Amino acid sequence: MPIVEIKDISAGYADEVILKDINLVVDDHDFIGIIGPNGGGKTTLVKVILGLLKPMKGEIVWHKNEANMHIGYLPQSNQNDKQFPVSVSEVVLSGLMSVKRFAGRFKDADRLKVKNVLELMGISHLTNRNVGGLSGGQMQRVLLARAIVSDPRILILDEPNTFVDNSFERDLYELLRILNQKMAILMVSHDVGTITSYVKTIACVNRNLHYHQSNIITQSQLESYNCPIQLITHGQVPHTVLGDHIHNHKHD
């Protein structure tokens, strides 16, 4: 069943159009990999879905009750997140703020959810640790725990492997496969060669959006989508690099 439809959306900043006539339907349990060049509009698309950027035209139609529609979001790691003197459990607990009528009124059941999700992330031993002392990979685990603690219908990840450590990178995609059994996932990534082993479909974003209803994509298809990414295969494992391209977009 569809969760949300993006209909003829154009969006950008000031007078600069970054996305033009975008259409996309996100169904229950979708796992969509969003690829494309820097400046092509991937993060702009994420901002529109999150309601952080108002479209210039078009509409977003939620097929569930939007008031009760929880969206989990894992941004690219931000060092500012580590400047606040708060514990790991408090950061994760903040992920339940959107489902609380009044801030600070958490129950034992909420703290149990935090405990369970920290165990799922493999960081229960960090429960009372101040986030300022965490490594990049540990912080990503904490932020992912915060994103999923409210049991969102959609989980959006913006380049989730940018700041992860090697041990978490090995676990991340398998963890996302498990989470996909309960929620739809949209994942922005440049690592096409890796994500195609896990995502179900691919959206190529470069001003326009071309939706590919498979996780198998060829170089000729990318070229026809005007998506300047080059696929190089070594044995049975595909790898990707960005090809040369010119763009004038300042925002992504």
N, C-alpha and C positions, 0 to 999 in steps of 0.2 A: 504494500500500500504506500502511496506517496506521502511523504512528510511535508515537503515544501516544494513549491515550484517557483523558479525564477523566470519571469516572462518579459522578454524584450527589454532587458535592463541595459541602460547606458549610464555610465558613472565616470567620475573624474574629479578634478580639483580645479576650482575657479573656472576658467574657460577651456581647460585642457581635458579632452575626452580620453580616458584611458581604456575603458571597456565600451564596446559598441554592440548593441542588439544581442545581448547575451541571453541564452535560454538553457535551462538545466532543471531537471527533475531529480530530487533526492528521495529514494524510496527507503522503507525500513530495511535495515541490514545491508544497505549499499556500502561498498568500500571503494571510494573513488580516489585515484591518484591524480593530483592536479599538477601538470608540468608546463613548462614554458620558459622563455628567456627572462632575464632580469629586466624590469620595466615593462613587461608584457601585460601586467594587470592581475597577477595571482593574488597578491595581498589585498589589492583593491577589491577583488571579488570576495575575499574573506570578510573584509570590513562591511561590505554591503549585506552579506548574510547575517553578520552579527548585529546589524543595526547601527554600526558606528559611522556609516557613511550613507547619506540619503541619495538615492539614485536621481540622475537628471531626468530620466524617463523610465517607464516600465513599472512593474510591480512584483512584489514577493507575496505569494499566496501560501499561507500555512494551512495544512489540512487537518491539523490537530488544534486544540485550544492553545493559542499563542501565549496566553497568560500562564499556562502550566507547561510551556515548552522549554525545557532546560537544555541549553547548549553548552557543552564542555569545550573549553578553548585552551590550547597549549601554544602560547606565542613563542617566538624565538627567544632564547634565554636572554634576560636583561639583568645586568649586574645590579641595577637599582633595587631589584627584588631582595637582594641580600643585605641591604643597608639598614633594614628595619630590625630592631631588637626583639624578634619574635621567634618562637620555637617552631619546629617542623609541624607538630600537631596543630598549632594555632593557624599556620598557613593553610593546611589541608581543611581544617574546620571552616575557614573563610569561604570555601567552595560551596558551603551550604547556606550562605547568607541570602542568596537569591530566592531560596525557598522558605525563608523565615519572614514572618510579618514584622517582627521587631528584632533589631540587631542584639546579639548577645544572649538571647534566650535559647540556649542549646540544652537538649535533654541528654540523658544517659544513652538513649538510642542513637543520637547523633554522634556521640563520642565513640560508640561501638562501631559505627560505620567508618569513622576515621581509623580506628584500630584495624579493622578488616582490610581497608584499602592500603594501609601502610604495609601490612603483611603481604598483600598481593604484589606490591612494588618491591618487596624485599628490603624494606628500610625501617622495619618496626624498631630496630635497635637505635634509630635516630630520633625517636619520638620527642624527646625533650631537648634535643640539640638545637642551639641557636643557628638559624639559617646562614648567618654570616660566616660560619666556619665550614660550610659544605663545599665539596668539589663541584665542578660544572655538571658532571653526570649525576651526582646525588641531588643537586638542585633540580635537574630536569625530572627526576623521579618524583620529587616533592610536588612540582608544578603539574605533572601528569596526574598524580593522586588528587590534587585539588580539582582538576578538570573533570574527573570521573566520579567524585564522591557523591554528587547529587543524582547519579544514575541518569545522565542526559540521554535524550533521544538521538542527538547528533553530537559527535566529537570532531572538532576541527583542530588539526595540527599544522602549524606553519614551520616547515623545515625542522622536524623534531630531532633529527640526528646531527644538527649543527654543532651542539656543544656537549654531546653525550660522550662518556668515556667508552672504551672498547668493550667492557663487560656489559654495560647497559645496551649498547648498540646490538649486541648479539641477542639480548633478550627482548628488545623493544618490539620487533616485528611479530614475534611469537605472541607476545602479550597483546598486541593489537588484534591479532587473529582471534584470540579468546574474547576480547571486548566486543568484537564485531558480531558475536553471537547475540549480544544484547542491545547494540546500538549501531546506527549508521556512522561511518567514518569518512571524512574528507581530509586528505593529507597532501599538503603542498610539499613538493620535493624536487630536487635536481637529480637525485639518484635513481634514475629510471631503471637502470639495470637491476637494482635491488628490489625496488617496490613492485616491479611487475611480477615477482614471485608471490606477492601477498595481496595486492589490490585486485578487485574484480573488473573494474573498468577504468578508463583513462580519459581525462578532460585536458585537451591542449589549449592553453590560454595565451594568446598573443594579440591583444586588442579584441579579437573575436574569440569565440569558444567553439571548439570542435569536439564533440563527445564521441568517444570510441567505445563501443559496447563489448569490449574484451580487454584482457590484460596482455594480449599479444599484439604488438604494434611493429610495423616495418618502417624502414627509412623512407620509402616512397610515400607511405601514408603520412608521416610527419611532414614531408615536403609539401604534400597536397594540402595539409592543414596550415601551411605557413608557420610551422613551429620549428625554428632553427636549432634543432638538437640532433646531434649525430650519434647513431647507435653503432657500437663496435662490439663484436662478439668474439670471445675467447673460449673455445670449446663449447660447452653447453650453458655457460654463464654469461649473460649479456652485461656490458658495461656501457657507460654513457659519458660523453663530453659535450660541452656546448660548442656549437659551430660559430664561425664568425657571423656577426650580424650588426646592423646599425639601427639604433632607435633613439628617439629624442625625448622619451618619457622620463620625467624626473621622479615619478612616484610609482611604487609597486605595492 
